[in-house]
Amino acid sequence: MSDTGPSPRSAAPRTVLISGASIAGPALAYWLHRYGFAVTVVERAPALRTGGYKVDIRGAAIEVAERMGLLGDIQRASTDMQTGAYVNDDGKRIATLPADIFGARVGRDDEIMRGDLARILYERTRSDVEYLFDDSITSITSITSITSITSTPSTTSITSITERADDHREVDGVTDFDGADGIDGVDVTFEHAAPRRFDLVVGADGLHSTVRRLAFGPEERFVRHLGAYISAFSMPNELGLDREELYHAQPGRLICAYSSAGDPAAKGLLVFRSPRLTYDHRDPQQQLKLLEAAFEGVGVAGSPAGGWGQVPRMLEAAREAGDFYFDGMQLIEMDRWSHGRVVLLGDAAHCPSPASGQGTGMALVGAYVLAGELAAAGRAPEEAFGRYEKEMRGYVAVNHALARKFAREMTADTRRQIRFRHLMMRILPYLPWKNVIAKKIAEDVQRAALAITLKDYPVPNRAAGPAPAATRPTYAA
């Protein structure tokens, strides 16, 4: 679908390569196709990743989903969580509240499994967008074209000469695009596919972005560790949960098990405090060892660690799960999100960590803004990138602050703090001002979710592909 030669200097960019087929990438592909771009999405995984934990769609993200025509699909695939409860070591519920209070959801806010949202976006784009699964980018190099006009008495010929930008600088082995005036596109090589040239490249490939590493430098320059790690995985629903989430707190640890609508399995979520750890983020065996060390003895009868007796079974399920996830609670902070014709989107640009609960919503909003600015800019993508950053920066800053706050609060320091939290949860339903307190709990989250005013971009001049009939996802038993 992409061009094999340089784009004419006078033409607007029209071929776009997006790295990453999770949420941000397909959402951007949806909008770019509607604006007339030819889009290719490359994804390292051999097929669409349908695992993951539940994610919230709030505030501005709800508005974007509605503009995409996806809000009905999201509502039909909602987790429909009903209650949340804290449990003691014996698994007894000691404080139960409506799930929306736990999730700080109000109004049209909703919650969906990450894999279900990825599937919805993929189904909406697969007929209009080229997907390259089981592949990844290995190099990106900006190119320029120099146009010379030669006149003779009888003819005038225009010759385009393509070359690599002379003013690229090598910094730690990474091509630096700063100062490369007149960049016309990007040459890309892949692990498996043949090399190709695109007008634009978008890194929507998450916290550990390959595009960011290739175009901006090592990940370590941009990661800010928030002092905790999180793991999520599928597990048998031995507790018989029905749209309920159970929480168990220990000093420096948080344990959660839940079951969402339509899924016979349950999900486990384990969080623990820790300084930054060294491990291979693509090696689940290393990650499992770290997780097991962090929860060693928890829930084991007679162990001084104490804790919910379900924890050993959860660790066993983590070892067996096909969708095991483990990563740090980390922010990505960058001075800029674009170099030349390469731009970052979603977690690759500004990961707010799972602590914020806002990463998915920010991905949807960012895709809408980036596509709209590119469509409005026409022949000046670099200007579009600048306006995209200007629109998003304040929104990102508020959500990063929220992540820092929640990362500290997710785990308690002492058992005394845990007992106090349980007491407050237990008495909240009986307080006459409970609705005011519930509103206050959600206030910070809602402020972050609404920290951007969406612009109305030009109406796309072509219709999106036909949307398949949406039904609640089905799961294997």
Helices and strands as residue ranges (DSSP letters): E 15-19, H 24-34, E 38-43, E 54-57, H 59-67, H 71-76, E 83-87, E 93-98, H 99-103, E 110-113, H 114-125, E 130-133, E 137-151, E 156-164, E 169-171, E 174-176, E 183-190, E 196-198, E 200-203, H 210-216, G 219-221, E 223-235, E 244-250, E 253-258, E 266-273, H 284-294, H 311-320, E 325-332, E 338-339, E 342-344, H 347-350, G 354-356, H 359-377, H 381-409, H 415-427, G 428-430, H 434-449
